[in-house]
Amino acid sequence: FIGDCIMALWNVPTRVQGHQASACRAALRMQAGLVKLNERQSMDAQPELRFRMGINTDRVLVGNYGCDHRISYTALGDGVNLASRLETSNKFFGTTVMVSESTAEGAAVEFHFRTLGRVVVPGKVEVVTVFELLLERVPVAENPETPVTLGSVSDPLVLHYWQWVRRDVVLRAVDCYEKGIGLFIAGDAASALPWFEEALAILPMDYPSRKLVECCGANESDSTSRDGVLRMPK
């Protein structure tokens, strides 16, 4: 625990096969768990809770740090800092789980990701490509007659920004977004705009599409989206 956040590590102190996928799976299960918790919150007339997550895969220093009075097992390094910046950058897009390119590549076989864009996170000057973790992929050999549970890879409903939505609807909207973000990154915001608007027509609560519609309409001198690169606010 670090203040109001939790930092979790995979692949240390022992190696974990498919650690990127394990991290992504944990993130989606945490989302589903929070939905259940908020149902109880609502029954008790308590406010709903929300969280954001950033996931990065990198080489960092891991071990026991501290002094004679206090020692903790933790990780240090630029890769840790980037994960923290990704968590914060969710606010810009309205997303819940943002991952780095290295994580998306490592878990692409098991999960669907959306390319959010090329960004500069607070405190950095390098441009990085960031992705949104969406949902688990449906196994190709799956039996359609098998009973399913809500939120499983077999379920036609998936959790999208704290609401259950049809899987095919989410993927159709994301496909439009992907076409738009490719054009946006190439510097053609005018051609990208209709794709983001189509994504919103399919899925009106798709927050990244809403944000990119704003960015496409921003003044060319706006430093937030210059040259197809999105600069995250501090």
C-alpha positions as CSV (number, residue, x, y, z in Angstrom):
1,F,0.0,0.0,0.0
2,I,1.3,3.5,-1.0
3,G,-1.1,6.1,0.3
4,D,-4.4,5.5,-1.5
5,C,-2.9,3.1,-4.1
6,I,-1.8,-0.6,-4.2
7,M,1.3,-1.6,-6.1
8,A,1.4,-5.3,-7.2
9,L,4.3,-7.1,-8.7
10,W,4.4,-10.2,-11.0
11,N,7.4,-12.4,-12.0
12,V,9.3,-11.7,-8.8
13,P,10.7,-13.1,-6.6
14,T,10.2,-16.3,-8.7
15,R,9.5,-16.4,-12.5
16,V,5.9,-16.5,-13.5
17,Q,4.9,-17.9,-16.9
18,G,2.6,-15.4,-18.7
19,H,2.9,-12.8,-16.1
20,Q,1.5,-10.0,-18.3
21,A,-1.7,-12.0,-18.8
22,S,-1.8,-12.7,-15.1
23,A,-1.7,-9.0,-14.3
24,C,-4.4,-8.2,-16.9
25,R,-6.7,-11.0,-15.6
26,A,-6.3,-9.7,-12.1
27,A,-7.3,-6.2,-13.2
28,L,-10.5,-7.4,-14.9
29,R,-11.4,-9.5,-11.9
30,M,-10.9,-6.5,-9.6
31,Q,-13.3,-4.5,-11.8
32,A,-15.9,-7.2,-11.6
33,G,-15.4,-7.5,-7.9
34,L,-15.9,-3.8,-7.5
35,V,-19.2,-3.9,-9.3
36,K,-20.5,-6.5,-6.8
37,L,-19.1,-4.4,-3.9
38,N,-21.0,-1.3,-5.2
39,E,-24.2,-3.3,-5.3
40,R,-23.8,-3.7,-1.5
41,Q,-22.8,0.0,-1.2
42,S,-26.0,1.0,-3.0
43,M,-28.2,-1.2,-0.7
44,D,-26.5,0.4,2.3
45,A,-27.0,3.9,0.9
46,Q,-23.3,4.3,0.6
47,P,-21.4,6.1,-2.3
48,E,-20.1,4.0,-5.2
49,L,-16.4,3.4,-5.4
50,R,-14.1,3.7,-8.5
51,F,-10.5,3.0,-9.2
52,R,-8.0,3.2,-12.0
53,M,-5.0,1.0,-12.9
54,G,-1.8,1.3,-14.8
55,I,0.1,-1.8,-15.9
56,N,3.7,-1.8,-17.3
57,T,6.2,-4.5,-18.1
58,D,9.9,-3.6,-17.7
59,R,13.2,-4.4,-16.0
60,V,13.4,-2.8,-12.5
61,L,15.3,-3.1,-9.3
62,V,13.4,-5.4,-6.9
63,G,14.4,-6.3,-3.3
64,N,14.3,-5.3,0.3
65,Y,14.8,-1.6,0.8
66,G,15.0,0.6,3.8
67,C,17.0,0.7,7.0
68,D,17.4,-1.1,10.3
69,H,14.1,0.4,11.6
70,R,12.0,-0.4,8.5
71,I,12.4,-2.6,5.5
72,S,10.0,-3.3,2.7
73,Y,10.1,-5.5,-0.3
74,T,9.4,-3.3,-3.4
75,A,10.4,-2.3,-6.9
76,L,12.2,0.8,-8.0
77,G,12.9,2.2,-11.4
78,D,11.6,4.1,-14.5
79,G,9.3,1.2,-15.3
80,V,7.5,1.6,-11.9
81,N,7.2,5.3,-12.5
82,L,5.6,4.7,-16.0
83,A,3.0,2.4,-14.5
84,S,2.1,5.1,-12.0
85,R,1.8,7.7,-14.9
86,L,-0.4,5.3,-16.8
87,E,-2.8,5.0,-13.9
88,T,-3.0,8.8,-13.7
89,S,-3.5,9.2,-17.5
90,N,-6.7,7.2,-17.3
91,K,-8.3,10.4,-16.3
92,F,-7.6,12.0,-19.7
93,F,-9.3,9.2,-21.6
94,G,-12.0,8.3,-19.1
95,T,-10.6,4.7,-19.0
96,T,-10.1,2.3,-16.1
97,V,-7.1,0.1,-17.1
98,M,-4.3,1.5,-19.2
99,V,-1.3,-0.6,-20.1
100,S,2.0,-0.1,-21.9
101,E,3.0,-1.5,-25.2
102,S,5.2,-4.1,-23.6
103,T,2.3,-5.4,-21.5
104,A,-0.1,-5.4,-24.4
105,E,2.3,-7.3,-26.6
106,G,2.9,-9.9,-23.9
107,A,-0.8,-10.6,-23.3
108,A,-2.2,-10.1,-26.8
109,V,-3.0,-13.8,-27.3
110,E,-5.4,-13.8,-24.3
111,F,-6.8,-10.3,-24.2
112,H,-8.3,-7.6,-26.4
113,F,-6.7,-4.2,-26.2
114,R,-7.4,-0.9,-27.8
115,T,-4.7,1.5,-29.0
116,L,-5.5,4.7,-27.1
117,G,-2.9,6.7,-28.8
118,R,0.7,8.0,-28.7
119,V,1.2,10.1,-25.5
120,V,3.6,11.9,-23.4
121,V,2.9,11.2,-19.7
122,P,3.5,13.8,-17.0
123,G,7.2,14.3,-16.1
124,K,8.4,12.6,-19.3
125,V,9.5,13.8,-22.7
126,E,9.5,10.4,-24.5
127,V,6.5,9.5,-26.6
128,V,4.9,6.1,-25.7
129,T,2.0,4.2,-27.2
130,V,-0.6,3.2,-24.7
131,F,-3.4,0.8,-24.7
132,E,-6.7,0.1,-22.9
133,L,-7.3,-3.4,-21.5
134,L,-10.8,-4.4,-22.7
135,L,-11.7,-8.1,-22.2
136,E,-10.5,-11.6,-22.5
137,R,-10.6,-13.3,-25.9
138,V,-13.2,-16.1,-26.5
139,P,-11.5,-19.4,-27.0
140,V,-11.8,-20.5,-30.7
141,A,-12.8,-24.1,-29.8
142,E,-15.4,-23.0,-27.2
143,N,-18.7,-25.0,-27.1
144,P,-21.6,-22.6,-27.6
145,E,-23.8,-25.0,-25.6
146,T,-21.7,-24.7,-22.4
147,P,-23.4,-22.8,-19.6
148,V,-21.7,-19.5,-18.9
149,T,-21.2,-17.2,-15.9
150,L,-21.6,-13.4,-16.0
151,G,-18.3,-11.7,-17.1
152,S,-16.6,-14.9,-18.2
153,V,-15.0,-15.2,-21.6
154,S,-18.1,-17.2,-22.7
155,D,-20.5,-14.5,-21.7
156,P,-22.0,-12.2,-24.4
157,L,-21.9,-9.4,-21.8
158,V,-18.7,-7.7,-20.8
159,L,-18.0,-5.0,-18.2
160,H,-17.4,-1.7,-20.0
161,Y,-16.9,1.4,-17.8
162,W,-18.8,-0.2,-14.9
163,Q,-21.7,-1.3,-17.0
164,W,-22.5,-4.7,-18.6
165,V,-22.6,-4.3,-22.4
166,R,-22.8,-6.8,-25.3
167,R,-19.3,-8.0,-26.2
168,D,-19.9,-7.6,-30.0
169,V,-21.1,-4.0,-29.5
170,V,-17.9,-3.1,-27.6
171,L,-15.7,-4.7,-30.2
172,R,-17.5,-3.0,-33.1
173,A,-17.1,0.4,-31.5
174,V,-13.4,-0.3,-30.7
175,D,-12.8,-1.3,-34.3
176,C,-14.0,2.1,-35.4
177,Y,-11.9,3.8,-32.8
178,E,-8.8,1.9,-34.0
179,K,-9.3,3.1,-37.5
180,G,-9.7,6.6,-36.3
181,I,-6.7,6.6,-34.0
182,G,-4.5,5.3,-36.8
183,L,-5.4,8.4,-38.9
184,F,-5.1,10.7,-35.9
185,I,-1.6,9.4,-35.1
186,A,-0.7,10.0,-38.8
187,G,-1.7,13.6,-38.4
188,D,-5.1,13.4,-40.3
189,A,-7.5,14.5,-37.6
190,A,-10.2,15.5,-40.2
191,S,-10.4,11.9,-41.6
192,A,-10.2,10.4,-38.1
193,L,-13.2,12.3,-36.7
194,P,-15.9,10.4,-38.5
195,W,-14.6,7.1,-37.2
196,F,-14.7,8.4,-33.6
197,E,-18.2,9.7,-34.2
198,E,-19.3,6.3,-35.6
199,A,-17.8,4.6,-32.5
200,L,-20.0,6.8,-30.4
201,A,-23.0,6.0,-32.5
202,I,-22.5,2.4,-31.7
203,L,-21.5,2.9,-28.1
204,P,-22.5,6.3,-26.7
205,M,-20.7,5.9,-23.4
206,D,-17.3,5.1,-25.1
207,Y,-15.3,7.7,-23.3
208,P,-12.0,7.5,-25.4
209,S,-14.1,8.2,-28.5
210,R,-15.6,11.2,-26.8
211,K,-12.2,12.5,-25.9
212,L,-10.8,12.0,-29.4
213,V,-13.7,13.9,-30.9
214,E,-12.7,16.8,-28.7
215,C,-9.1,16.5,-29.7
216,C,-9.9,16.4,-33.4
217,G,-11.9,19.6,-33.0
218,A,-9.1,21.3,-31.0
219,N,-7.2,24.3,-32.4
220,E,-4.0,23.2,-34.3
221,S,-2.0,25.2,-31.8
222,D,-3.4,23.2,-28.9
223,S,-0.4,21.5,-27.3
224,T,-2.6,18.7,-26.0
225,S,-2.8,16.9,-29.4
226,R,-0.1,18.4,-31.6
227,D,1.3,16.2,-34.3
228,G,-0.9,13.2,-33.4
229,V,0.7,13.0,-30.0
230,L,-1.5,13.5,-26.9
231,R,0.2,15.3,-24.0
232,M,-1.3,14.1,-20.7
233,P,-2.1,16.9,-18.2
234,K,-0.3,16.9,-14.8
